[in-house]
Amino acid sequence: MAAPLSVQVEFGGGAELLFDGVKKHQVTLPGQEEPWDIRNLLVWIKKNLLKERPELFIRGDSVRPGILVLVNDADWELLGELDYQLQDQDSILFISTLHGG
């Protein structure tokens, strides 16, 4: 069983508006059978942090196009995207690149 993890989840570029305007969240993810990955984290975020309009953040089991994801300041595409296994004290930043005009 995977131990609980403490991670920082941060939202920017307007994405924070979907989370009651709160940019930084220090969260403890509970222990579970399988290791935590980004895919599981997104489900947890949707259930526990997302306050409105999930369609602006989630599409299917991933983030919607236009949301940049950084793990410890590295592009998640270099780390395996949804399959990246979270480590204790990781920092995950979601930045919306979609802006109205």
C-alpha positions, -999 to 999 in steps of 0.1 A, spaced: 0 0 0 13 34 -9 18 58 20 1 92 22 18 119 2 20 156 9 20 177 -23 15 213 -33 -11 219 -60 -12 253 -76 -34 269 -101 -27 300 -123 -35 319 -154 -72 321 -144 -76 284 -135 -76 294 -99 -111 310 -104 -125 274 -107 -111 268 -72 -127 297 -53 -98 320 -63 -73 300 -42 -40 296 -60 -20 273 -37 -32 242 -19 -10 221 4 -27 187 4 -22 153 19 -33 125 -4 -44 95 16 -26 61 14 -41 38 -12 -34 4 -29 -17 19 -60 9 46 -61 -5 81 -67 -1 94 -103 -14 125 -121 -44 106 -133 -55 97 -97 -46 132 -86 -70 148 -112 -98 126 -99 -90 137 -63 -88 174 -74 -122 171 -91 -138 156 -59 -121 177 -33 -109 211 -47 -128 220 -79 -157 243 -70 -173 251 -104 -174 243 -141 -153 211 -142 -156 212 -181 -131 241 -180 -105 221 -162 -111 183 -169 -118 166 -202 -122 128 -200 -95 116 -176 -70 144 -183 -69 182 -182 -85 200 -211 -64 213 -239 -49 247 -230 -40 237 -194 -2 236 -190 9 211 -163 43 215 -146 56 190 -120 85 205 -100 88 232 -127 92 206 -155 67 200 -183 47 169 -175 51 158 -211 87 150 -203 77 130 -172 50 107 -186 19 130 -183 -9 111 -166 13 82 -156 39 102 -137 40 88 -102 38 115 -75 65 118 -49 62 132 -14 67 171 -15 61 173 -53 48 206 -66 21 204 -94 12 236 -112 -17 239 -135 -17 271 -157 -45 280 -180 -33 294 -213 -68 302 -225 -78 338 -222 -109 356 -234 -106 388 -254 
